[in-house]
């Protein structure tokens, strides 16, 4: 019970303190914090549209968080989920347009697999540079993000451009490339179910398989892993590739479930949100979906807050940052408390 309290209490305290700080910022701006927070916390649940937007945001945030968290288990930092998402979207769009006449039962799996492979290959560049030449993965993944920006701009502007879109975007993929809708909520795509199943599978993989154990061992103690014969560099590279594959899947689902095409700027701020969720979850794959849902609620509520309470959406970013800061501070407090009690 005491261990459970130590696990839950920091999250509760961090959220409450972050909202206090956010409330003070809103007051300083001359707005009503109660009205603002009511808008933020209820938008996702008041209407079907708000709920669908939250679940769609949740899917992409979860996958980008996994793209960061799985390499983190091996002690590596994948800062390239943004580029991996975009390249996954590019692969999905290419298949969805070129093979648009295929039936859904064939085309949709191909679109998703193309996104996964494109993301894995993109992250594989960083993994190869890391394993073969010792190039820092933070540097390579960040730089590859900028390359991906130019790649999707070229594809959207010159390869399959939608001339009437008003901004760089491709033409739509075939109808068979679109994820089916589920439930009574309008436009809620089946990628939500796919993500839930994937979350369960990843948790089992990391906790119940030899490879998952070795990956966690590498991140926990590199020297001990080397002593016991674990191929640490290959596992670190594999972690990056798996993370890239999940980032690519996020891009494919954005194409097949949300936009129906690829467009410039579709990566939004998913990279930052994925990193925030991964750090808030402390690398725990079981916690990632739950933390991501809270972040998705805040993100969807931010635009409603701006409309109803005239509070800038950046206040939500402040709250998210403060939650993370207070969580990190809670680790310091816990370490000192245990040291004093010992």
QUIPE-V323336 format. One record per backbone hydrogen bond with DSSP energy under -0.5 kcal/mol. CO is the residue of the C=O (numbers start at 1). NH is the residue of the N-H. E is the energy in kcal/mol with one decimal. If there is no record, write none. Layout:
((CO | NH | E) (CO | NH | E))
This chain:
((1 | 5 | -2.3) (2 | 6 | -2.2) (3 | 7 | -1.4) (4 | 8 | -2.6) (5 | 9 | -2.8) (6 | 10 | -0.6) (7 | 11 | -0.5) (8 | 11 | -0.6) (8 | 12 | -2.1) (9 | 13 | -2.9) (10 | 14 | -2.4) (11 | 15 | -2.4) (12 | 16 | -2.3) (13 | 17 | -2.6) (14 | 18 | -2.2) (15 | 19 | -2.2) (16 | 20 | -1.9) (17 | 21 | -2.4) (18 | 22 | -2.6) (19 | 23 | -2.6) (20 | 24 | -2.1) (21 | 25 | -2.1) (22 | 26 | -2.4) (23 | 27 | -2.5) (24 | 28 | -2.2) (25 | 29 | -1.3) (26 | 31 | -2.3) (27 | 30 | -1.6) (31 | 33 | -0.7) (32 | 36 | -1.9) (33 | 37 | -2.9) (34 | 38 | -2.2) (35 | 39 | -1.8) (36 | 40 | -2.2) (37 | 41 | -2.6) (38 | 42 | -1.2) (39 | 43 | -1.5) (42 | 45 | -1.6) (42 | 46 | -1.6) (43 | 47 | -0.7) (47 | 51 | -1.9) (48 | 52 | -2.7) (49 | 53 | -2.5) (50 | 54 | -2.0) (51 | 55 | -2.5) (52 | 56 | -2.5) (53 | 57 | -2.3) (54 | 58 | -2.6) (55 | 59 | -2.1) (56 | 60 | -1.5) (57 | 61 | -2.4) (58 | 62 | -2.9) (59 | 63 | -2.1) (60 | 64 | -2.3) (61 | 65 | -2.3) (62 | 66 | -2.5) (63 | 67 | -2.0) (64 | 68 | -1.1) (65 | 69 | -3.0) (66 | 70 | -2.5) (68 | 72 | -1.3) (69 | 73 | -1.5) (70 | 73 | -0.5) (70 | 74 | -0.6) (71 | 74 | -1.2) (71 | 76 | -2.4) (72 | 75 | -1.8) (73 | 219 | -0.8) (76 | 78 | -0.6) (77 | 79 | -0.9) (80 | 84 | -2.6) (81 | 85 | -2.5) (82 | 86 | -2.0) (83 | 87 | -2.6) (84 | 88 | -2.2) (85 | 89 | -2.4) (86 | 90 | -2.1) (87 | 91 | -2.5) (88 | 92 | -2.3) (89 | 93 | -2.6) (90 | 94 | -2.4) (91 | 95 | -2.0) (92 | 96 | -2.7) (93 | 97 | -2.1) (94 | 98 | -2.5) (95 | 99 | -2.2) (96 | 174 | -2.2) (97 | 100 | -1.2) (99 | 102 | -1.9) (103 | 106 | -1.4) (103 | 107 | -3.2) (104 | 108 | -1.9) (104 | 109 | -0.5) (106 | 110 | -1.4) (107 | 111 | -2.5) (108 | 112 | -2.2) (109 | 113 | -2.8) (110 | 114 | -2.5) (111 | 115 | -2.0) (112 | 116 | -2.3) (113 | 117 | -2.9) (114 | 118 | -2.5) (115 | 119 | -2.3) (116 | 120 | -2.4) (117 | 121 | -2.8) (118 | 122 | -2.2) (119 | 123 | -2.4) (120 | 124 | -2.1) (121 | 125 | -1.2) (122 | 125 | -0.5) (122 | 126 | -0.8) (123 | 127 | -2.3) (124 | 128 | -2.7) (125 | 129 | -2.2) (126 | 130 | -2.2) (127 | 131 | -2.8) (128 | 132 | -2.9) (128 | 133 | -0.5) (129 | 133 | -1.4) (129 | 135 | -2.2) (130 | 134 | -1.1) (136 | 140 | -2.0) (137 | 141 | -2.4) (138 | 142 | -1.9) (139 | 143 | -2.3) (140 | 144 | -2.1) (141 | 145 | -1.1) (142 | 145 | -0.5) (142 | 146 | -1.0) (143 | 147 | -1.3) (144 | 148 | -2.2) (145 | 149 | -1.6) (146 | 150 | -1.4) (147 | 151 | -2.0) (148 | 152 | -2.6) (149 | 153 | -1.6) (150 | 154 | -2.0) (151 | 155 | -2.3) (152 | 156 | -2.8) (153 | 157 | -1.6) (154 | 158 | -2.6) (154 | 159 | -1.0) (155 | 159 | -0.6) (155 | 160 | -2.3) (156 | 169 | -0.8) (160 | 171 | -1.5) (161 | 163 | -0.8) (162 | 165 | -1.7) (168 | 264 | -2.6) (169 | 162 | -2.7) (174 | 177 | -1.9) (175 | 178 | -1.4) (180 | 190 | -2.0) (185 | 188 | -1.2) (187 | 189 | -0.7) (188 | 182 | -2.9) (189 | 192 | -1.6) (190 | 194 | -2.0) (191 | 195 | -2.2) (192 | 196 | -2.0) (193 | 197 | -2.4) (194 | 198 | -2.2) (195 | 199 | -2.5) (196 | 200 | -1.9) (197 | 201 | -2.3) (198 | 202 | -2.7) (199 | 203 | -2.0) (200 | 204 | -2.2) (201 | 205 | -2.6) (202 | 206 | -2.6) (203 | 207 | -1.5) (204 | 208 | -2.7) (205 | 209 | -1.0) (205 | 212 | -0.5) (209 | 213 | -2.3) (210 | 214 | -2.5) (211 | 215 | -2.5) (212 | 216 | -2.1) (213 | 217 | -2.3) (214 | 218 | -2.3) (215 | 219 | -1.6) (216 | 220 | -2.0) (217 | 221 | -2.8) (221 | 225 | -1.9) (222 | 226 | -2.1) (223 | 227 | -2.3) (224 | 228 | -1.8) (225 | 230 | -2.7) (226 | 229 | -1.6) (230 | 232 | -1.9) (231 | 235 | -2.1) (232 | 236 | -2.4) (233 | 237 | -2.3) (234 | 238 | -2.6) (235 | 239 | -2.4) (236 | 240 | -1.7) (237 | 241 | -2.1) (238 | 242 | -2.7) (239 | 243 | -2.4) (240 | 244 | -2.5) (241 | 245 | -2.3) (242 | 246 | -2.0) (243 | 247 | -2.2) (244 | 248 | -2.6) (245 | 249 | -2.1) (246 | 250 | -1.9) (247 | 251 | -1.7) (248 | 252 | -2.2) (249 | 253 | -2.6) (250 | 254 | -2.1) (251 | 255 | -1.8) (252 | 256 | -3.2) (253 | 257 | -2.7) (253 | 258 | -0.7) (254 | 258 | -1.0) (254 | 259 | -3.0) (254 | 260 | -0.5) (255 | 260 | -2.1) (256 | 179 | -2.6) (260 | 173 | -2.4) (262 | 170 | -2.8) (263 | 266 | -1.6) (265 | 268 | -1.7) (267 | 270 | -2.4) (269 | 273 | -2.2) (270 | 274 | -2.6) (271 | 275 | -2.1) (272 | 276 | -2.7) (273 | 277 | -2.7) (274 | 278 | -2.5) (275 | 279 | -2.5) (276 | 280 | -2.8) (277 | 281 | -2.6) (278 | 283 | -2.2) (279 | 282 | -1.0) (281 | 284 | -1.8) (283 | 285 | -0.7) (284 | 288 | -1.4) (285 | 289 | -0.6) (287 | 291 | -2.4) (288 | 292 | -2.8) (289 | 293 | -1.6) (290 | 294 | -1.6) (291 | 295 | -2.0) (292 | 296 | -2.5) (293 | 297 | -2.3) (294 | 298 | -1.9) (295 | 299 | -2.6) (296 | 300 | -2.5) (297 | 301 | -2.2) (298 | 302 | -1.2) (299 | 303 | -0.8) (300 | 304 | -0.9) (301 | 305 | -2.4) (302 | 306 | -1.9) (303 | 307 | -1.6) (304 | 308 | -2.8) (305 | 309 | -2.4) (305 | 311 | -1.1) (306 | 310 | -0.7) (312 | 315 | -1.7) (313 | 316 | -1.4) (313 | 317 | -0.9) (314 | 318 | -1.8) (315 | 319 | -2.2) (316 | 320 | -2.7) (317 | 321 | -2.4) (318 | 322 | -2.5) (319 | 323 | -2.3) (320 | 324 | -1.8) (321 | 325 | -2.5) (322 | 326 | -2.8) (323 | 327 | -2.1) (324 | 328 | -2.4) (325 | 329 | -2.3) (326 | 330 | -1.9) (327 | 331 | -1.2) (328 | 332 | -1.1) (329 | 333 | -2.4) (330 | 334 | -2.8) (331 | 335 | -2.2) (332 | 336 | -2.2) (333 | 337 | -2.5) (334 | 338 | -2.5) (335 | 339 | -1.9) (336 | 340 | -2.4) (337 | 341 | -2.3) (338 | 342 | -1.6))
